[in-house]
Amino acid sequence: MLRTRGWIEAWLLLVPGFVFLIAFTHVPALVTIWNSFFTTPRGRRPARWAGLENYETLLSDPTFWKVLKNNALYAAGTIPLSIGIALVMALWVNRQLAGRGLVRMAYFTPTVLPMIAVANIWMFFYTPGFGLIDQIGAALGLGQTNILGSADTALWGVMVVTIWKEAGFFMIFYLAALQTIPPSLVEAARIEGAGGWTIFRRITLPLLMPTTLFVSINAVVNSFRMVDHIFILTGGGPDNASSLLLFYIYEVAFRFWDTAYGATLTVVLLAFLMILAIGQFVLFDRRVHYR
């Protein structure tokens, strides 16, 4: 009787969470998949069944392929750098050093700033002629730059902003994980004559793998959903050079009001995220769970 009552109480506590999860995650996803097989309703003309027509349009859409290439480059550039910098910062602030609290706060500060505020700060840095980068360049005798206005550098400028903001966020997870490593393991390794690099490679890094898996999945998701700063910095330009997949979905669905094609692009985005998440679990499984 007591066991049954415990199960009932547990399910009553879980039901609200399940309701919100299904209502705001699973149902919208299923509706989006369903809408991708219809045309966009316009005025009094209702949506009609289109089958795979939207997906055929997607395959022949040069903007989609350009945006997808941008997103792949964006992910390849921001994910390893933000995770690597976060790990280095966590190792640094986990040591006994003067002003450690201030250093931790300085590293974490970009994370708590709204993305729009961050974008405006970096807009000041990037402004041609008047921005901080050009002011420093002028002092060094360098010419004027237009990082966000050039198709060759706009995406790289956006990537720098993302790395600056996300590294501090990932650092917190690594710092928490470092503080759970028993000091006795490090002490035993030092007694055996292991150096700092050996301790990091043989003890610290393997014990951080669960955190690395969690952080990497979040980094992948963020690389495909990061869109706020593009509105302020580049607007996706010039000539879609800095446009990412989610920003293109916004433009198609809300600026051009082609909701059916926007739903199709969203399905592709969800498929990419699912494949990447499963791939990460398979890749890191043996490294995370020791056998």
N, C-alpha and C positions, 0 to 999 in steps of 0.2 A: 504493500500500500504506500509506504513511504517512498519507495523507488519510483512508483508510478507518478506520485505527486511531484517528485523531483523532475521527472521528464516533462510533465505538463508545465511546470514553472519555467523550465529551460526553454521550451518551445514558445511560451508566451513572451519571453524576453527576446527571442530571436525573430518572431513574426514581424514586428515593426521594421526591423532592418531589412528583412526579406522583401517586404512590401515596397519599401523605397527603392531597393536595389532593382527589383523587377520592373517597377513603374517608371523609373528614370534611367535605366540602363538597357535591360533586355527588350522591353516593349518598343522603345524608340529605335533600337537596332533592327528589330524585325520589321517595323513599319518602314524604315529606310530601305531595307532590302526589297520589300514589296513595291515601294514607290519607284524603284529603279527600273521596273519593268513596264512603266507607264509613261505617257507623255506629260508635259507640264500643262495644267489647266490654265486657260487664259480667257478672262472675261466670262462670257456665258458659254464658252466652249469647254466641256468637261474633259477630264483626262481620258485617254483611250489606251488600250493595251498595245504595247510596243514590242513586247518580247525582248530580244537581245539587241534591239536597235540602238539603244543608248550605249551599250558596251561596244558595238561596232563603231559608233561615232568616237568613243574614247580611244580605241586602237588607232584611229586615223587622225587624232587630234595632236598636232605638233606642239601646241602649248602644254598639253599634259605631259608629254615626254620630256620637254625642257624643264618643267617644274619638278618632275620626278627625278631627273638628273640633278637638279639643284638640291633637292631634299636629300638625295643619297650623299652628295658631296658635303652638305651641311652636317649630316649625321656622322659621317666618317671623320670630319674635322673636329666637331664639338665633343663627341662622346669620349674618345680616349683622352683628349687633352683635359677636359673638365674632371674626369675621374682621376687621372694621374696627378693633376695639380691638387685636387682635394686630398689625395692620399699623402702627398708630400706635406701639405699644410697641417694635416692631422698629426703626422709623425712629429712635426716641428713643435706644435703647441702642446703635445702630450708630454714633452720633456720639461724638466725643471729649468725655467728661464725667467729672467726678470720681466715683470709686466706681462705675464702670460695671459691674464684675464683681458687686458687691453688688446693684445694681439688676437685673441680668439674673437673678441667683439669686432675688431676691424675686419677680420676675414669673413665674419658672418653678416656684417651690415648690409652688403648688396642683396642678400637673400630676402631681407624683410622689407626692402624698398619695393613699391609697386612697379610693375614692368613699364608702365607709361612714364613714371618718373625716371627710371633708369634710361629709357630711350631718349628722353629729353636731355638728360645729363650728357649722354654720348653724342647727341646731336650738337651740343655745344662744343664737344671735343672735335667733331668732324667738320664743322662749318668752314668752308673754304675762305681763307684770308683772315678770318676773325677767330676761328676755333683754337683750342689749346694746342692741338697738334701742329697747326700751321704757325702759331706763335713761337713754339719751340723750334720748328724748322727754320723760321726766319732768323732766330737768334744764332742758329748754326750755319746760316748761309745757304739753306736749301730753298727750293722753289715751292710755289703754292700747290696744294693737292686738292683733289675733289674725290675722295674715297667713295662716298655714297652716290656720286653722280656718274661714275664710270662703270660700264658693264663688266670690266675686268676685276674690279675691286669691291663692288657693292656687297656681294655675298660674303666676302671675307670680313668686311667691316661689321656686318650683322653677326657673324660667327664670334668675333671678338667680344661683343656685348654679351652673348649667351654664355660663353665660357666664364667671363668675369662674374656673372650673376650666379651661375649654377655651381661653380667650384666650392663656394662657401657653404651651400646647402648640402652637398654631398660630404663635405668635411665633417659635419656634425655626426653623421652616421658612422664614419670611420673613427672619429674620436671616441664615440660611445663604445664601439667594438674594441678599440685598443685598450680601453679601461677595464674590459672584462677578461683580458688575457692574464692568467695567473703569473705574478712576478717570479714565482718559484721555477717556472719553466725557463725563463731567461737566465736566472741565476744558475740553474743547473747546467745550462749550455755554456755559460761563461766559465764555470768550474772545469768543464771538459775542454776548454781552450778555444771555443768558437768565437769568431770575431763578429763585428756588428753586421756585416753583409750576410754572413752565414745565418745568424739569428733571424734576420729579416726574411731571408729566402726560405729557411727551413721551419721557422716557427711562426713568425708574425704573419707573413703573407698567406700561408695555408689556413690559419685560423681566421683570417679576414675574408675568406672566400664566400661564406654565406652573405656577408655584407656587400661584397663586390657583386654578387648575383642580384641582390635587391637593388643596388645603386644602378647597375647597368641596365636593368629592365626599366627603371624610372628614367634613365637618361635616354633610352631609345624612344619611349613614349613621349618625353618632352621634346625630342628632336623633330617629331612629327606633329606636335600640337602647339609648338611655340609660334605664335602669330602676332602677339600684341605689339612687339617692338617694330615689326615690319610696317605697320600702319604709320608710325611716327617717323621712322628713319628713311624708308625708301618708297613705301607704297607698292612694293613689288617690282619697281623699276630699277634701272632703265631697261625697257624692252623685256620685262619679265626676268631680268638677270638675277634678281634677289627674291623672286616669288617662290614660296614653298607650297606644298600640296594643300595644306589646310587653308592658307590664304587664297589659293585658287578656288577652292570649294566655296569660300565666302563670296568671292567675286561672282562666280557662276550662279550661286543660289540666291544671293541677296542683292547684288548690284545689277546683274543681267536678268535676274528673276527666272532662271531656268532650273526650277527645283528638281525636276526629274533627273537632269544630267548631274546636278549637285549631289543627289542621292546616289547616283552611280559612282561618282568620284569618292563619296564617303564609304561605300561598300569596299572599294579597292583599298582605301586607307585602312579600314578595319581588317581586311584580309592581310595586308602587309604587317600590321602590328601583331596579329595573331601568329603569323608564321615566324616573325622575328622573336616573339616571346617564347614560343615552343622551341625554337632553335637554341635560344640561350639556355633554357632549362636542360636540354639534351647535352649541350656543349659543356656546361658547368656541373652537371650532375655528379660525375665521378670526383671532381675536385672539391665539391661542397660536402658530399656525404661519403665519409671514409668507409672503405670495405676491406 
